[in-house]
Amino acid sequence: MHSENFIFMGSSPEHIFNIASDLSKWPDILPHYRRVTYIEKSDSKNVVVMAAWRMISTYPWAKIPIQWTSEQVIDRQKTEIRFHHLKSFTKGMRVVWTFAPHGKGTNVRIVHDLDSQIPWLGKTVVEPVVGEFFVHFVANQTLKHLKAYVEKHHA
């Protein structure tokens, strides 16, 4: 499974990177995130349990709880955030956030790649269900809400 999401944000790469890399703030600034719990924490590498909602419609009760465990690597030299999913249906997924200067702002891209470790899932389930329904949708929500927060708190 391969999925890419991107958005333009009206702020510097460094400002967006600093906000995006601080997972402790995600439940406060991203309404679809329920919680982020640190298992291990340092300046450049974390292990976290992340819990979010996959909204189904505009009705607040129409949502599916999702949760996964990830290792997060914060690469300040490359201005890049990488995740490696350690548990759940997305075990083995690699995620890369990049921040490219563009005009008076930044193009933010999230790339997800997964070779499913669960043989019975197969591509017929992984691509439309895990890839489109969950990963792509949640990443779009994350970028949309992050953009609103970043542009409101522009540095």
JOJOUR-V867410 format. One record per pair of residues at least 6 apart in sequence whose ideal C-beta (glycine too) atoms are under 7 Angstrom apart, sorted by the first residue. I is the first residue (numbers start at 0). J is the second residue. D is the distance in whole Angstrom. If there is no record, write none. Layout:
i	j	d
I	J	D
I	J	D
//
This chain:
i	j	d
0	113	4
0	125	5
0	126	6
0	129	6
0	130	4
1	112	5
2	111	4
2	130	5
2	134	5
2	135	5
2	138	7
3	108	7
3	110	5
4	109	5
4	135	6
4	138	4
4	139	5
4	142	6
5	106	6
5	107	6
5	108	4
6	107	6
6	142	4
6	146	6
7	101	7
7	104	6
7	106	6
8	15	6
8	104	6
8	105	5
8	107	6
8	146	5
8	149	5
8	150	7
9	103	7
9	104	4
9	150	5
9	153	7
10	104	6
10	105	6
10	149	5
10	150	6
10	153	5
10	154	7
11	105	7
11	154	7
12	78	5
12	98	4
12	100	6
12	105	5
14	149	7
14	154	4
15	98	6
15	105	5
15	107	6
15	149	5
16	78	5
16	98	5
18	24	7
18	148	7
18	149	6
19	80	6
19	96	6
19	145	6
20	73	5
20	80	5
22	35	5
22	45	7
22	47	6
22	71	7
23	35	6
25	32	5
25	35	5
26	32	5
26	33	7
26	34	5
26	35	6
28	144	7
28	148	4
29	141	6
29	144	5
29	145	7
30	144	6
31	51	5
31	52	5
31	54	6
31	137	7
31	140	5
32	51	5
33	50	4
33	51	6
33	52	6
34	50	5
35	47	5
35	49	5
36	47	6
36	48	5
37	45	6
37	47	6
38	46	4
38	47	7
38	48	7
39	45	6
39	46	4
43	72	7
43	73	5
44	70	7
44	71	7
44	72	5
45	71	4
46	68	7
46	70	5
47	69	6
47	71	6
48	66	7
48	68	5
49	66	7
49	67	6
49	69	6
50	64	7
50	66	4
51	65	5
51	137	6
52	62	4
52	63	7
52	64	6
53	62	6
53	63	4
53	65	5
53	133	6
53	136	6
53	137	6
54	61	7
54	62	5
55	61	4
55	62	6
55	63	7
65	133	6
66	87	7
67	84	5
67	86	6
67	87	4
67	89	5
68	85	5
68	86	4
68	87	7
69	82	5
69	83	6
69	84	5
69	85	6
70	82	7
70	83	5
70	85	6
71	80	7
71	82	5
72	81	4
73	80	6
74	81	7
78	98	5
79	95	6
79	96	7
79	97	6
80	96	4
81	94	7
81	95	5
82	94	4
83	93	6
84	90	6
84	91	6
84	92	4
88	117	7
88	129	6
89	113	6
89	129	7
90	116	5
91	113	6
91	114	6
91	116	5
92	111	6
92	112	7
92	113	4
93	112	5
94	109	7
94	110	7
94	111	5
95	110	5
96	107	7
96	109	5
97	108	5
98	105	5
98	107	6
99	105	6
99	106	5
107	142	6
109	138	5
109	142	7
111	134	5
111	138	7
113	125	7
113	129	7
115	125	5
//
